[in-house]
Amino acid sequence: WVYYLAVAPSHRKLSYGTLLMREAERLLMERGCPKLCLMVRSTNEGVVAFYRQLGYTQDEVVSLGRRLIAD
């Protein structure tokens, strides 16, 4: 899993996010990891589009959660 990967707004559109994800993929493949999973809020359309551009697709799963502290 990759959680909370982010690039500062002032550094977006410079390929840093792509570089970070490709390096994460490389390191995981090097260790024999067969799959990388992400969780992105469905309302975060820009990030969903970013990951789709990198070749990620939506899995047909149900993610359940329960907030213990409101954010």
C-alpha positions as CSV (number, residue, x, y, z in Angstrom):
1,W,0.0,0.0,0.0
2,V,1.0,3.6,-0.6
3,Y,-0.5,6.1,1.8
4,Y,-0.5,9.8,1.7
5,L,1.9,10.4,-1.2
6,A,1.9,14.1,-1.8
7,V,3.8,16.8,-3.6
8,A,3.8,20.4,-2.4
9,P,1.5,22.6,-4.5
10,S,4.5,24.8,-5.5
11,H,6.2,21.7,-7.0
12,R,3.3,20.1,-8.8
13,K,3.3,19.6,-12.6
14,L,7.1,18.9,-12.4
15,S,6.8,15.1,-12.5
16,Y,7.8,14.6,-8.9
17,G,4.7,12.5,-8.1
18,T,5.4,10.3,-11.1
19,L,9.0,9.9,-10.1
20,L,8.1,9.0,-6.5
21,M,5.5,6.4,-7.6
22,R,7.8,4.9,-10.2
23,E,10.5,4.5,-7.5
24,A,8.1,3.0,-5.1
25,E,7.0,0.5,-7.8
26,R,10.7,-0.3,-8.6
27,L,11.5,-0.9,-5.0
28,L,8.5,-3.1,-4.5
29,M,9.1,-5.1,-7.7
30,E,12.7,-5.6,-6.6
31,R,11.4,-7.2,-3.4
32,G,9.0,-9.5,-5.3
33,C,5.8,-7.6,-4.5
34,P,3.2,-8.5,-7.1
35,K,0.8,-5.6,-6.6
36,L,0.7,-2.1,-5.3
37,C,-2.6,-0.7,-3.9
38,L,-3.7,2.8,-3.3
39,M,-6.6,4.4,-1.5
40,V,-7.8,7.7,-2.9
41,R,-10.9,9.5,-1.8
42,S,-13.4,9.4,-4.6
43,T,-14.0,13.1,-4.4
44,N,-10.3,13.8,-5.1
45,E,-10.8,13.7,-8.9
46,G,-7.4,15.3,-9.7
47,V,-5.5,12.6,-7.8
48,V,-7.7,9.8,-9.3
49,A,-6.8,11.2,-12.8
50,F,-3.1,11.3,-11.9
51,Y,-3.1,7.6,-10.9
52,R,-5.1,6.6,-13.9
53,Q,-2.5,8.3,-16.1
54,L,0.1,6.1,-14.4
55,G,-1.8,3.0,-15.4
56,Y,-3.7,2.3,-12.1
57,T,-7.3,1.1,-12.4
58,Q,-10.2,0.9,-10.0
59,D,-10.5,-2.5,-8.2
60,E,-14.0,-3.7,-7.6
61,V,-13.8,-3.8,-3.8
62,V,-15.6,-2.3,-0.9
63,S,-13.5,-0.3,1.5
64,L,-15.1,0.2,5.0
65,G,-14.0,2.6,7.6
66,R,-15.3,4.2,10.8
67,R,-14.1,7.6,12.0
68,L,-13.2,7.6,15.6
69,I,-12.1,11.2,15.5
70,A,-13.6,13.7,13.1
71,D,-11.3,15.3,10.6
